[in-house]
Amino acid sequence: KDIPVANFIMHEIHCRRNIEVCRCCSESVPKSEMKNHMESEHGQVTCKCRMKIEKSLLKDHEASACPLRPALCQYCDIQLAFNKLQDHEIYCGARTERCGGCGRNVMMKDLKEHPQVCG
């Protein structure tokens, strides 16, 4: 941090005595709180997918990388685990619905493009 020159020596002495840089995240943490910081930010937890991960990274993992994160089917909007989505969408996209324009049965996966070739 920017410190006035007149206060620099006192500030530096205070910091060396009371502040520690975390070896994991390089954050400046009061020495008295370092144990708590290590446990709350860098302690290992197990995700529901059984992956061991640093506690501070869990939310991002659950939102974007966890194979058990919730995902929506693009055809029926049902919510299921991301690792089940591909198999479900293959099945779900192969279902058919009757087109109101031409009367043909059209697979769900082709419904978006169908109006261009309908009739």
N, C-alpha and C positions, 0 to 999 in steps of 0.2 A: 504494500500500500504506500501511497505518497505520504511522507512524514516531513513536517517542517524541520529544517536543518538543526535548529536550536533544540529540538526534542529528540533527535535521532538516536543519540547514544543511550538515553534513558529508555526509549522505546525498544531498542534492540536488546538491551539487557532484560527488560520485562518479557519480550517475546521468547528469548532463549530459555528463560526460566519457566515460562508458563504455557507456551504453545509448542505443539508437535505437528509435524507433517505426516499425514497418514501414508503408510508405505504402499497401500493399495490404490488410493484414488487421488493422492497428492493434495488433499484438502487440509487446510490449517484447522486443527482441533485443539481445544484446551487439554493439557495433559491429564487433568482430572476427569475428563470425559472420554478419553481415548478408548478405554475398555468398552464403555457403552456404545461408542461409535462403531467399533469393530464388530460387536455383536449385532447391533441393529442394522448396519449397512452391509457388512461383509460376511456375516455368518451364513453358513450353508443351510439351505432349506430344500425340501423335496417337493417338487411339483406333483400335481395329480397324475402326470404322465410318468412319474417315477424318476425324472431327471433331477439330479442334484445341481443346484444353482445358487449363486450369491443372492441373498435376500433383496438387495437393492435392484437386481435385474429381473426379479420374478414378474412384476407387472408387465414389463415389455415382452417377456417370454410368453406369458399367458395370452397377451393380445395379438402377437404376430408370429410366434414360432412354435408354440405348443401344438402337437398333433391332436390334442383333445379340446382345443379352443372351439367355441361355437361358430358354426358357419351355416349360411342359408342356401338352400337349393335354389338355383336360378329358375327352375320350372314350377315348383310348387310352394316355395317360400317356407318349407319346413326347416326347423333348426336341428342340426345334428353335429356330431364331432367332425372336425376338419378331415381327419384320417378316414372317415366313412363317406365323405362327400363325393368323391370321384365315382365310386361304385354305385352310389345312389343316383347320381345324375345320369350315368349311362342307362340305368334302368328307367328312371323317371323321364328322361328325354325321349325314350323310345315309345312311350305311351302315345296314343293318338286321340285327337279330337276332330269332330266333324267341322269342316269349314262352312260358315254360313253363306258364303258367296258361291262356291262351286259344288258344295256337297261332298267333296272328297274327304277321306280320313287323312289327316296330316299329323306327322310326328311332332311332339312338343318342341323338339330341338329345331324343327324347321318352320315353326309358326311365324317367326320374325321375318323370314325371307319369303314366305308363302304369298303374301299379298302382291308381290312383284310378278309372280307367275300364275296367279289365280285366274281361272277362266281362260 
